[in-house]
Amino acid sequence: MSIETGYRLADNSRQLRRLFDERVRGLGITGPQARLLLSLERNPGENQAFYAERLEIEPITLTRIVDRLEEAGWIERRSDPADRRARILHLTDKSRGIVTRLRVSVEGLFEEMLAGFDAGERAVFADLLERIATNLAAARQPEVAHG
């Protein structure tokens, strides 16, 4: 494997994010707002710090996104019983429609991305991505075993 593979992976990721942002804009929502809504669906009931880290954005940026989505009635903040300074984010019933449309849009985007891949290739690709994610997560862990 060469460094070109890394460049290709990063470039594909950038292109996918750009296309995602363009598609969700057609639904009347920004890319960061859509990523937060989908993250709330996938990882419900976490505090704002969790989502800021997950989306790799500053907490103040997340707060602005949350403010807009809360004004639209798509999410709500609730007090965290474990930490009264923290707020837990939740999807509202009103947001279910947009989240469903986002999911359909993303699934269509992935179908386009994987056009020409048969079921076996898709399964291998998903497995390889999972292994890469595991390796990257392990690389971020403190080197306890090597110390």
Sequence and secondary structure as in RCSB ss.txt:
>XXXX:A:sequence
MSIETGYRLADNSRQLRRLFDERVRGLGITGPQARLLLSLERNPGENQAFYAERLEIEPITLTRIVDRLEEAGWI
ERRSDPADRRARILHLTDKSRGIVTRLRVSVEGLFEEMLAGFDAGERAVFADLLERIATNLAAARQPEVAHG
>XXXX:A:secstr
  HHHHHHHHHHHHHHHHHHHHHHHTTT  HHHHHHHHHHHHSTT BHHHHHHHHT  HHHHHHHHHHHHHTTSE
EEEEETTEEEEEEEEE GGGHHHHHHHHHHHHHHHHHHTTT  HHHHHHHHHHHHHHHHHHHHHHS  TTT 
